[in-house]
Amino acid sequence: MAEFSYGSARVTGMSHRNVNQPCQDSINLKVIDADKDKYLVMAVADGHGHRQHDLSATGSKLATASAVEVAEFGIRKYGNAYLDRFNETFANDVCHSWSQRILEDSMIRGIQFDPVRYGTTLTTAIMYGNTIVIGKIGDGSVVVKTGNDSIVLWAEDEEIRSNRTSSLCQIDAITRFEFERIDDCGGVLLATDGLVNSLPSFKNLETILEYFLCQLSSSALSTGVEHAIWGLAEQCAVGGACDDTTIVAAMPIK
């Protein structure tokens, strides 16, 4: 049964601190034991934070909760066969779950239901041994270690050039998801755009992943990986893009 070594951090950007705006990013990690197998589910979301998305901090939190809930349900129902179904079912299931959650939140607040106010991106990954499946909507970054190479799967949307990104709040959100499966995954990095927007080049993501995996694989350093990840996130949030920054690094271990 494979185990996992992982660390994460979420830091409020200086641009939000200066106006007393809460962090718009959310993160949800869960190790699931099912039929003597273990799965690591990782979900990262970035609420848009603009005036028309004034509830996006809640939207991102509910998005990561929905992602983990949907993934866990699929794993417990289908076992590792869920990894084969992920691309076909996840987008529809998570969009439905998120819509129900924000509807309930709207009713509690006593406001008219308006998904735009909750707008957020979402990146979800399930690690099972050396297999990883990933589903993403929006401008999250994903880097995967395969063999001796690190591959940047996603670092930015083409739409980012105009400061627009795909969102769960869009009517056609289900069709905007992108998916990937890697069967020789040695590690992964997930991040909101606060990281890549603070770097000279998205290629720097590969170096960052290698650095974190080195720490995660060392028993002497693994306890400090959370601090290392937080340090980078804080640097990006304060001295880089000054945006909220969330980073997750994980790897399978025997």
Secondary structure, DSSP 8 states (H G I E B T S, - for coil): --EEEEEEEEE--HHHHTTT----EEEEEEEEEETTEEEEEEEEEEB--SGGGTTHHHHHHHHHHHHHHHHHHHHHHHGGGHHHHHHHHHHHHHHHHHHHHHHHHHHHHT----GGGG-B-EEEEEEETTEEEEEEESS-EEEEEETTEEEEEES--GGGGGT----TTSTTGGGG-EEEEESSEEEEEEE-HHHHTTSS-TTHHHHHHHHHHHHHT-TTTGGGHHHHHHHHHHHHHHHSS-S-EEEEEEEEE-
